[in-house]
Amino acid sequence: MTKKQVAVWTLAGAGLLGATMLQAVGASTPAKPAPDKLAAANLVPGPVAAEGRVVTYPGAEVVVGAERTGRLVRILVEEGQLVARGALLAELESDELRASLIEAQARVAEAEAEIRLAESNLKRRRGLAEQQIIAAHDLDQANRDLEIAVARRDTARATVTRYAAQLEKTRILAPIAGTVILRHVDAGETLETGAKVATLADLQRLRIEAEADEADAAGLKPGAPVTITAESYPGQAWKGSVEEVPDSVTLRRLKPQDPARPTDTRILAVKVAFAEATPLKLGTTVELQIAPARR
């Protein structure tokens, strides 16, 4: 081999060694992510959108019904009227019950008079029995007469209690303080037991029942700030906060405002509390923007 050939092979070996070293360095250096992947990794999640409706807290809305059958002789409230707890809302016909109650009370008085007579008779016969003027049978009869009188009085008292309870059911009272939002009947109607008379609601105890898509479950946490808007109040918004996130999903109950959205999706029924006073009415449909939970 000539000196020229040795020089060529030496240069080729050096080049091959350099390429091998560059490949090794490249393999040990981590690859940099593409610009679009880097932007996606640092992207802050947006708010969770949901739709809801203004409702009352549990126990703050009740439907008051008739507890017995009867003709409604008067109704004392109108829709929109404020009523106190225990206020008389309506009254059923009660003349016959009142007459029966008076009769039962008279029977109590009659039985008590019989008891006094029986007690006096028993006392007298005990004295005669001690003097052996009457037989023991006469004393037993006096005792029996007193027991019968007492039983009649107790029966009459029970009848009075029963009629008084029935009479009380003719007076339909407000179980809570609130506003009459619906009146279901008018005077003169004959009602069956359980018939609706009026719906009351405490309008100071309102919140929102919202429906968020189950896919947004990871972004929903109690205490998260909420922005509330409504089509009926354009350009206005109010503050709220997530009060409760359920542990299970359910089917959608509200009809979506966007007709393109499916109605058979599964949702989380999120409860949202108002953080400030609003003009929103009970039953108003609202839209929510819920701040995402921090990861």
C-alpha positions in Angstrom: 0.0 0.0 0.0 1.4 3.4 -1.0 1.6 6.4 1.3 -1.2 8.0 -0.7 -3.6 5.1 0.0 -2.7 5.1 3.7 -3.7 8.8 3.9 -7.0 8.2 2.2 -8.0 5.3 4.5 -6.9 7.4 7.5 -9.2 10.3 6.5 -12.2 7.9 5.9 -11.8 6.3 9.3 -11.7 9.7 11.0 -14.9 10.8 9.2 -16.7 7.6 10.2 -15.7 8.0 13.8 -17.0 11.6 13.8 -20.4 10.6 12.4 -20.7 7.8 15.0 -20.0 10.3 17.8 -22.6 12.8 16.5 -25.3 10.1 16.4 -24.5 9.1 20.0 -24.8 12.7 21.2 -28.1 13.2 19.3 -29.5 10.0 20.9 -28.7 11.2 24.4 -30.3 14.7 24.0 -34.1 14.7 24.6 -36.2 15.9 21.6 -37.9 19.3 22.0 -41.7 19.3 21.6 -43.3 20.8 18.6 -44.5 24.4 19.1 -48.2 23.4 18.8 -47.8 20.6 21.4 -46.0 23.1 23.8 -48.9 25.6 23.5 -51.4 22.8 24.2 -49.5 21.7 27.3 -49.6 25.2 28.8 -53.2 26.0 27.9 -55.4 27.1 30.8 -58.8 25.3 30.8 -61.7 27.5 30.1 -64.9 27.9 32.2 -67.5 25.2 32.3 -70.7 26.2 30.5 -74.1 25.0 32.0 -77.7 25.8 31.9 -80.0 26.0 34.9 -83.2 27.2 36.4 -84.0 29.3 39.5 -85.6 27.2 42.2 -86.2 27.3 45.9 -84.2 25.5 48.6 -85.7 22.2 49.8 -88.7 23.0 52.1 -89.0 26.6 50.8 -91.8 25.7 48.4 -94.9 23.7 49.3 -98.2 22.8 47.7 -101.0 23.1 50.3 -103.9 20.6 49.9 -107.2 19.8 51.5 -107.1 17.3 54.3 -110.7 16.2 53.9 -113.5 16.2 51.4 -115.8 19.2 51.4 -117.2 22.3 49.7 -114.8 25.3 49.8 -116.8 28.2 51.3 -114.1 30.8 51.1 -110.5 31.4 50.1 -108.7 34.3 51.7 -105.5 34.7 49.6 -104.6 35.9 46.1 -101.6 35.1 44.0 -98.6 37.3 44.9 -99.8 37.8 48.5 -97.4 37.4 51.4 -98.6 35.2 54.2 -97.3 34.3 57.6 -96.9 30.8 58.9 -100.1 29.5 60.3 -102.2 32.1 58.4 -105.7 30.9 57.3 -105.7 30.4 53.5 -109.1 28.8 52.9 -112.0 27.2 54.7 -114.3 24.2 54.0 -117.9 24.0 54.9 -118.2 22.9 58.6 -121.7 23.5 59.8 -122.6 19.8 60.2 -119.3 19.1 62.0 -119.9 22.0 64.4 -123.3 20.7 65.3 -121.9 17.2 65.9 -119.2 18.7 68.1 -121.7 20.6 70.2 -123.8 17.4 70.6 -120.7 15.4 71.7 -119.8 18.1 74.2 -123.4 17.9 75.6 -123.0 14.2 76.0 -119.8 14.8 78.0 -121.7 17.1 80.3 -124.5 14.6 80.7 -122.1 11.8 81.5 -120.3 13.9 84.1 -123.7 14.6 85.8 -124.4 10.8 85.8 -121.0 10.3 87.4 -121.8 12.7 90.2 -125.1 11.0 90.9 -123.4 7.6 90.8 -120.7 8.7 93.2 -123.4 10.1 95.6 -125.4 6.9 95.4 -122.3 4.7 96.0 -121.4 6.8 99.1 -124.8 6.4 100.5 -124.9 2.6 99.9 -121.6 2.1 101.5 -122.9 3.7 104.7 -126.0 1.4 104.5 -123.8 -1.6 103.8 -121.7 -0.8 106.9 -124.9 -0.8 108.9 -125.9 -4.1 107.2 -129.1 -2.4 106.1 -128.6 -3.4 102.4 -127.1 -6.5 100.9 -123.7 -6.7 99.3 -125.3 -7.0 95.9 -126.8 -3.5 96.2 -123.3 -2.1 96.9 -121.9 -4.0 93.8 -124.7 -2.5 91.7 -123.7 1.1 92.8 -120.1 0.4 91.9 -121.2 -0.8 88.5 -123.4 2.2 87.9 -120.4 4.5 88.6 -118.1 2.6 86.2 -120.7 2.8 83.4 -121.0 6.5 83.9 -117.3 7.0 83.7 -117.0 4.9 80.6 -119.8 7.0 78.9 -118.0 10.2 79.8 -114.7 8.9 78.3 -116.5 7.8 75.1 -118.1 11.2 74.8 -114.8 12.9 75.3 -113.2 10.8 72.6 -116.1 11.8 70.3 -115.5 15.5 71.1 -111.7 15.0 70.3 -112.6 13.3 66.9 -115.0 16.0 65.8 -112.6 18.8 66.9 -109.8 17.2 64.8 -112.1 17.0 61.8 -113.3 20.5 62.3 -109.7 21.7 62.4 -109.1 20.1 59.0 -111.7 22.4 57.5 -109.3 25.3 58.1 -106.5 25.2 55.6 -103.4 27.0 57.1 -100.1 28.1 55.6 -97.3 25.6 56.7 -94.6 28.2 55.9 -94.2 31.9 55.6 -94.0 32.9 52.0 -95.7 34.2 48.8 -98.7 32.6 47.2 -97.3 31.8 43.7 -100.3 29.8 42.6 -104.0 29.5 43.7 -105.5 26.3 42.4 -109.2 26.7 43.5 -112.0 29.1 43.9 -114.8 29.4 46.5 -117.8 27.1 45.8 -115.7 24.2 44.5 -116.1 20.7 46.1 -112.7 19.4 47.0 -111.5 15.8 47.5 -109.0 14.9 50.1 -105.5 15.9 48.8 -106.8 18.4 46.3 -104.4 21.3 45.7 -105.5 24.6 47.2 -102.4 26.9 46.9 -98.6 26.8 46.3 -96.4 28.8 48.6 -92.8 29.7 48.2 -90.2 31.6 50.3 -88.7 33.8 47.6 -85.9 34.8 49.9 -84.5 31.3 49.7 -83.6 30.9 46.0 -80.8 29.1 44.3 -80.0 27.6 40.9 -80.2 23.9 39.8 -77.8 23.7 36.8 -77.1 20.9 34.4 -73.4 20.5 33.4 -72.2 17.9 30.9 -70.7 14.9 32.6 -67.5 15.4 30.5 -66.9 18.5 32.6 -67.0 16.7 35.9 -63.2 17.2 36.6 -63.6 21.0 36.4 -66.5 21.2 38.9 -65.7 21.8 42.6 -67.8 23.3 45.5 -66.9 26.9 46.1 -66.0 27.6 42.4 -67.0 31.1 41.3 -70.0 31.3 38.9 -71.1 34.0 36.5 -74.9 34.0 36.0 -76.7 35.5 33.0 -80.3 35.4 31.6 -81.8 36.2 28.2 -84.5 38.2 29.9 -81.8 40.6 31.3 -79.4 41.2 28.4 -76.1 42.8 29.2 -76.4 42.0 33.0 -74.6 39.3 35.0 -74.5 38.3 38.6 -72.1 36.4 40.8 -72.7 33.0 42.5 -70.7 30.0 43.7 -71.0 26.2 43.3 -72.8 25.0 46.4 -73.0 21.3 45.7 -71.7 18.8 43.1 -73.6 15.5 43.1 -71.8 12.1 43.3 -73.7 10.6 40.4 -74.9 11.7 36.9 -78.5 11.7 35.7 -80.4 12.3 32.5 -81.0 15.8 31.3 -84.3 17.3 32.6 -84.1 20.8 31.2 -84.7 21.4 27.5 -81.5 22.9 26.0 -81.9 26.5 24.7 -79.7 25.5 21.7 -81.8 23.1 19.6 -78.6 21.5 18.2 -77.7 20.2 21.6 -78.8 16.6 22.4 -81.5 16.1 25.0 -80.6 12.5 26.0 -77.1 13.3 27.4 -76.1 12.5 31.0 -75.4 15.5 33.2 -74.4 16.6 36.7 -77.2 18.4 38.6 -75.0 21.1 40.1 -76.5 23.4 42.8 -75.4 27.1 42.7 -75.9 29.7 45.4 -76.4 33.4 44.7 -73.6 35.6 46.0 -75.7 38.8 45.6 -79.2 40.0 45.2 -80.7 39.6 41.7 -84.0 40.4 40.0 -84.3 36.8 38.7 -87.7 35.2 39.3 -88.5 31.7 40.4 -88.4 29.4 37.4 -86.2 31.7 35.3 -83.9 29.8 32.9 -80.3 31.0 33.2 -76.9 30.3 31.7 -73.8 29.8 33.8 -70.0 30.1 33.3 -68.3 28.1 36.1 -64.7 28.8 36.8 -62.7 25.6 36.3 -61.2 23.8 39.4 -57.4 24.2 39.8 -55.5 21.0 38.9 
